Amino acid sequence: MALKVIFLEEFGKAFVPKKTIPYLRKYLLKAGFNEVPYKFFGALFYASALITTLIFITLIYPYFKRFSLFEIYIYSFMGWFLVQLFFAILFILLIYFYLDLKIYFRTKKMEEQLPDFLQVLSANLKGGMTFERALWAAVKPRFNVLGSEMAKASKKVMTGYEISKALTELADKYDSLMLRRTVDLMISEVESGGNVANLIDRLVDNLKETKALKDEMSASAIAYVIFISVIVVVISPLLFALSFHLLILIVGFIGQLSSATQRVSALPFVFSKVNVDPEDFKLFSTIAILVISFFSSLIVSIVEKGDIKGGVKYIPIYIFGSMALYTIFMKVLGALFGGIL
């Protein structure tokens, strides 16, 4: 009863437009969720409302005390609305990013298992089984995600469901053009009464050949990956650290010249002090290294894998690696340049 008072599911349904529910359900299905998590959406609403309340009371409302009561009401409404809207958009973007990555890795894992599954299915068909029995017998524990979805499809087929409809629903659960084309060819061959086993064998050969070509392309791009990695993780932190200490050296040297020329009034020129703060350059170099590392990891992913999503795992490696070496270079060069001035 206590949980019903919170109205988690009701709030979740209220903030999801009815027209978007079919598209949302289809999108979540590709991520492995069979139902729309309305309770989770409602919990996110409460979380954003709580964060908005804390920020509004501690940071925003104290600035409204000098206004009139009507102005306080208007500004409070606008401030609350904007802060709540910001966190709602932030949560939506984070959830979309998580689901998009989940769909991508789920699809990649399925595509890796698909040739082996089709090979087992072909062997069962050659052994004299019907397509329905061969599909059920091909489900093995090692096919985890793909196996569970294939088991659901084969159960539907064995209970009287149309083969074409069951396989089409299976293809809709993955964001994979490879699986969709494979399913379409299998449906066409089954409905025409052709030799499905031979078709599957050709599909397996094509899938394995495609995978071998992708691996070969990835291997040929390894030189570019190494080059970019060395530049980003080693060279750029070294150059920024060297530039920082050279800046300190130049600022100190010009400062000493400025003091000397001010003591000698006969000189026709005067060196002014350099108004460059080395700490500002240090902040700039840190931000620059973070930005370079982030986008370089995405570039490496495109070169090696052919898409950006596969490079998410490279982001922390590049960022932490470059920042760690930047810190080490700053310490080492600081010790080397420390005794010059």
C-alpha angles and dihedrals in degrees: 000000000000091000092052091056090063092059093211095159094042092053091046092053092044094059096046112081113232093231091058096048096089091048091045091049091050091048093049090047089061088053091054099260114128095190134040106254098229092162090056091051090050091050089052089053091054091046092051090046091051093048090046091051093052093047093045095049097043103035113016110032097057089065092057097060094092093058128084122267093259092048091048089053094049096043092044091053093048093045093048092046095049095046092046090047091050094053092043091054090044092053091046092052092047092049091047091050091050094047093046091054091045091052091048097050092041090053094046091051091050092049090052091054097040098084092051091048092049090049091055090045091052092049090052091050091050088052090064101262123141117249092255093051092042091052092051093045092051092064106105131172092244090065090065105165097021091040094055092050092045089050090055091049093048091049089054091050093048091051093055102277116143113261093223093051094046093049092045090053088049091053090049090061091067132055091225127127088190093059093044093053091046092051093047091053092047092049091049092050095045093049092047092049094237130147101288094181093060091047091051091049090054090047091052091050091050093047092049091047090050091050091049091052091050091050090049092051090048091051092049090054094054092096091058090047092052092047094051092044093052092047094049102037101035115013101044095049089047093051094046091048091047091048091051094054092042088053091052089048093050093045091050093046094049089046090056091048090050091053092048095049091049090057092050106063095180094072114103093220138048129207111225122210118266111247094207118121111213089207090062089054089048090054091047092050092049092052091044092052091049092050093045092048093049097051093038090058089055091048091051089051091053092048095046105031104019096239140065099234093067090060096066090097090056095057098078091040093055096040098047093039095052094043092048092051090044089056092047093048090049091054095044096046090043089059092047097047096036097090098046097083 
